[in-house]
Amino acid sequence: MTERIEARPVARYYDRLTLRLAVVMLIIVAASYVVNAADRQVFFVVLPGISEELSFSLASGGLLSTIFTLGIGVCGFPIGFVLDRYSRKGVMLLGITIYSVFTILTAVALGFFDMALYRGITGIGEAMQQAALFAAVGAYFYQRRALALGTCNFAYGLGAFFGPLFGGILFEATGAWETPFYVYGIIGLVFVAIIYFVVPRAFTEQIDPGAPGSAAAEVDARMPERLFNRNIIIGIITAAIVGLSMYGYLSLYPTFLQGQLGFNPTDAGFALSMFGIGALVGIPAGYLGDRFDQRWIIIAALVGAIGTAYLLFHVGQTLFQQSLLSFLMGAFASGFLFVNVYSLMQRSVRTTLIGRASGTFITSLFVPSALAGYLFGSLVTRFDWGGAAIIQLMLVPLIGIAAMLFLDNSRISKVAIG
């Protein structure tokens, strides 16, 4: 059912939709991203059950929980080139199909290696959808790019909340860790049909930043001609730091709650799901990023994430405390950092390079994330939970803070046109 991925004619521009219709299309494609997020997050909460049944060690389980990010990261950069040449809608549909099918296959895995393969390919599909979605939305709503991407991250937050919450409930109710994977995979395939028949290419394929001589076109002409300019390099470093820290926390957080603090799967799923509620601040975070210096917004969010990580693994003991801290981690890491670093990298290149900038961000964030769970599990084995948190979640982010101090604000597009 997927749309053929045909080349986008360089000189062809689509008439813009009415604002109301464009918002409806944004809601539909963002809703599909809810399933993407649910698929990512549910593995963390059912990992203890998987590890018990298949006899995985803490480090092996941590690696499996984040191996999908390797598929996302490896696929991210080449997908950027594909998006600058081919139909974003087609790439989006193919991506959703891939991760939905391999989410279902995860439920029938027999051991470490086939499960790792299925999760890795799932990540490839998720990368294709995410890059196509964010490139399409960023290009269509170029005048309010951070706010538009924040809306997509709001959808991610919903999936990150309901994914582990319902996953934990389904796991505990059926006694089978496989159930959530079947459910989420089928829902993803339903969205393939909805987007195919409902969302027009006039929404997904916009590439025109403005007529020649317009303010938008003039700003675009002043941007660096190369993809890998100074600000992109800084964005790459910061994205890598965010991925290594954020997925270190996500990978084994439910295991920490159940093994160290004695939470049951439902309570652990609820605490993790509060990360998704925190991610909902992506909309106000994007709003602020459109109006203020993103460098200081990103630095402040990194500082907030460092402080929250300390409280998570050294202070919080009750379900209320852990849920509140998980909410804050979601707000800082996903709501503010993901949205603003992503939009910053899109704003650091010309409009014709937005797809490649999106792919570069995805690769930079998710390749380090693939090792985050394994690294965190290894550090826990050697230094316990508190020591591992200090190293990976508190010291490593200082590198991102240092990098952001060298950002060149004169080479960031901030044009806002109605």
N, C-alpha and C positions, 0 to 999 in steps of 0.2 A: 504493500500500500504506500510505501514511501515515494515521495516525489523524486523524479530524476534529478541528479545533481548536475545541472547544466551550467555552462559558463554565463556570467553576468556581462552583457555588453558594456564596454567601458563608457560609451557615449550615451547610453540610455538612462534617462531619469524617469521616475514614476511620480505621478501626481500625488500630492500628499492627501491623506485622509482627513476627514473632519476631526476636530479634537476629540469629540465624544467617541467616535468610532475607533480612533487611535488608542484611546484609553481602554476601551473594551478589548482590543487586540492585545494590549499590554497585560491586562488581567488574565487573558487566556494563556498566553505563553508563560507568564509568571506562575500560573497555577501548575503548569507542567513541571516547573522547576521545584515545586513543593515535593513532588514524587522523587525527583533527583536527590534532594536533601534527605528525605526519609530513608531512601535506599542506603545512603552513606552512613547515616547515624544509627540505624537499627543494629548493625553488626556489633557495635560496641557493647550494647546492653545484653545481647544473647551470647557474647563471647564466653562467659563462664560456663554456660551449658555446652557450647561447642567444644571447649577445651576439656571438659570433664568426659564427654562422650568419646572424643577422638584422641585424648591424652596429649594435648599440646602443652608445652612449657609456657611460662609467663612471657619470655622473649619471643617465642614462636607465635603465640597468640597475639602479642603486640604487633608483630610483623604482618600477620594476616589482617589485622584490623585496619592497617594503613596501606596495604599493598595496592589497593585500588588507586591510590594517589600516584603510584608509579605509572599506571596506565594513563591517568590524566596528564601527568607532567610530560611524559615522553611524547604523547600525542599533541600537546598544547601548541608547541612552536610550529610544526608542519601544518596543523589545522589553521593557524593564522594565515599562512600563505594561501591555503585552499579558500578561506573565507574572502580574501581579497580578489578572488577570481571566479568563484562559483556561488551558486545559490545558497544563501544562508538558511532558507527554509528547508531545502533538501538535506543539508548537513544536519540541521536540528532534528529532523524526522528520523534520519538514519541513526543518529546518536541515541535518541530515546529508544528506538527499536533494539539496538545492541545492548544497552544496559538493562533493559527490561528482560530480555531473553536470558542474559547471563546471571541476572539476579535470581531467576527461577532455577537455573542450573546450579547455583550455589547450594540450594537446598538438597541436591542429590549428590553432592561431593562425598567422596569416600575417604579422603585423607588430606594431608597438608598440601601436596603438590597440585592436585587437581583443583582444590579450593582456591589456592593461590592463583592459578591460571584463570579461573572464572572471575575472581575478584579483580584481577589485573585488567581483563578485557572489559569488565563492567566499567572500570575507570576510563577506558578509551571512549566508550559511548557517552559517559558523563561529560568528558572533556569536549566532545563534539557538540553536544547540546549546549553546554555552558558557554563555550566560545561563540557559537552562532547566536545564541540568545543575547549575550552581552554586547556583541558587535552590532547586531540589528537594533537593539534598544538604544545603545550609545550613539549610533549614527542617526536614528530617527529623531531622538530627543537631544540632539547635539547641543542645543542652547541651555539645557538643564541636565547635563549628562550625569553628574554625581547623584542628583535626586532620582533620575530614572533608574540608575544602577542600584540605588538604595531601595527602590521599589522591588527590584528583582531579589535583592538580599532580604527584604521583608518576606518574600515568598520562601526563600531558603530557611528563614527563621521559623516559619510555620511548619515546614517539613522537618526541621531539626527538633521542633517541639513534639509534634504528633508522631513522628517516626519512632523514636525510642519509647515514648509513652505507650502507644498502642502496641508496639513490638513487645514491650515487657508484659503488657496485659495478655496478648495473644500467646506468648511463650508460657506464662504462668497458667493460663486457662487451659491450654491444650497439652502442656507438658512436652511440646515439640518445638525446638528452636527453628525448625524449617518453615513453620507456618507463616511468619511475617514475610519471608522471601517470596513465597507464592503469591501472597496478597498484593505486595507492592509491585511485583513484576507484572501482574495482570492489569493493575491500574495504569501503569506506564503505557502499556499497549493500547489502552482505551484512549489516552491522550494523543497517540499517534494519529488515530482516526479523526479526532476533533480538530487538531491543528491542520491536518491535510485538507479538510473540507471547509474550514471556517476562516483561517488566517490568510489574507491576501499577500501577494508578493510586494505590493505597494507599501506594506508595512515593514517587511523584513529586508528589502533590498535597497533602501534609500542610501545614496552615496553623495548627494550634492550638498555641500556645506553652505551654498549661497551663490547668487549670480556673480559673474565677474564684476569686480569693483565694489561689491558689498563689503560690509565690515567683516563678516565671517570669512570671505574669500581673502581679504587682505591679511587677516590674522593668520590664516592657513599658510599664506605665501611666506610669512616671516618665520615659520617654524623650521626646525632643522630638516634637511633633506634626508639624512640618514636615520635608519631605525635605531641603531645603537649609539645614541647620543649620551651626553653626561647624565641627564635626568633619568633616562631609561636605565642606565647602569645602576644608579642609586635606587630606583624602583625595584630592580632585580634583587639587589642585596636585601632590601627591606622585606620584599615578598618572601624570600627564602627564609628569613628570620621568623616571620609570622607563621609560615607553614611548619617549620621545625618545632616551634613552641606550641602553637595551637593544637596540632595533631598529636604532639606528645601528651598533652593533657587529655584530649578526646579519646585516644587509643585505649588507655587503661583506667580511665576515671571510674567507670562502673565496677571494674575489678577491684580498685582501691576501696570503693564504697562497700562492696559486698564482702571482700576478704579482710579488710582492715577495720572497718567501722561496723560490720555486721548488718548492713542493709539487705532487705530482700530484693528480688529482681524488679518488682513493681516500683518500690521506693527509689532504687538506683536509677531506673528508667525515668522516673519523674524528675529527679535531681539533674540528670543529664539533659532532659528535655528543656529545662530552664535555660540552658545555653541557647536553645532556639528562640525562646522568648527574648533573650538579650539581643539576639541578632535582628529582632524586629526594629531596633532603633536605627537600622540602616537608612530609613527614610529621613529622619531628622539629621542623622550623621551626614547623609548626602547633601541635604539642604545647607548645612553648615559648610560643607566642603565647596559648594558652589559660591559661597559668599565670603569666606575667610581664607587666610593662608593655610593651605593644606599641610604644609610642613609642620606647623605647630599643633595642628589637630592630630596628626599621626604621632608626633612625639608624646603628646599628652596621653594618647590612647596606649602607647607602649608602656609608659610609666604606670598607668592604671592597671594594665594586665600584669605587670611585675608584682605590684602590691597585692592584687587579687590572688595570684598564684601562691604567694606566701601564706595567705590566710586559708586557702583551700586545703593545703597539705600540712599545715602546722597548727591551725587554730580550730577550724570548724569541726564540730562533732555531731550535731543534731541534723535531722532532715531539713529543718527550716534554715539553719545556717548554711548548709551545703547548697541548698536550692538557691538562696540569695546570692552566694558567691559564684555559683555556676551561671546565674543570670548576668552578673557583672562581667564574667569572663566572655560570655557571648556578646555582650554589648561592646566591650573594648576590642576583642579579637575579630569578630565577624561583622558587627555593626559598623564600627568606625574604621578599623584597619583594612579589612577586605575591601570595603566600598571605596575608601579614599585612596588607597594605593592603586587599586584597579583604575579608577577614573583619572588619577594623576598620570599614569602611564599612557592612557589614551590621549590625554591632553598634551603630552610631551612629543607627539608626532603629528605629521600632517594627516588630514582626513583620509587620504588614500592608503595610509598605513595603519588604520585603526584595527583591522583584522589581525595584522601581524603583532601589533602592540598587545592586543588581547591574548593572543597565543603565547607571547613572551611572558606575560604575567602568569598565565596558567602553568607554564613549564617551571617558572621560577618559584612559584608557591608550592606546587605539588610534587616535584621531584624530591626535594628535601623532606617533604611530608611522608614519603614512602618509607623512609628510614626512621622517622620520628618515634613510632611505636616500638620498634626494635631497640633503638637507642635508649628510650625511657625505661623499657623493661630491663635492659642490661644495667642501667644506672641504679634502678631500684634494687636489683639483686646485690649490687655492690655497696650502695650507700643508703639503702632504705628509701621510703617514699619522700621523706622530707629533704634528704640530701639530693635526690634526683631532681626534685622540683627546683631547688636552688640553682643547680647547674643548668638545666635545660630550659626552665621557664622563667628564670630571673636574671641570670648572667648573660645568656645568649642574646636576649632582646636589646641589651645595651649596645650591641653592634649596630642594630637598626637605628637607634637614636643617634649614634655618631654619624652614620651615613647621611641621615636626613639634614644634618647641619650644613652639608655641602650642596644642597639643592639650588639650582639656578631658576629663580622665579620669573626672570625675564623671558624664559623659553617655555613657559606654560601657557596654553591657550585658555583664556577665561572669558571669551566673548559670550555674551548672552543676548540672543535675538529672539523675538517672539515668533 
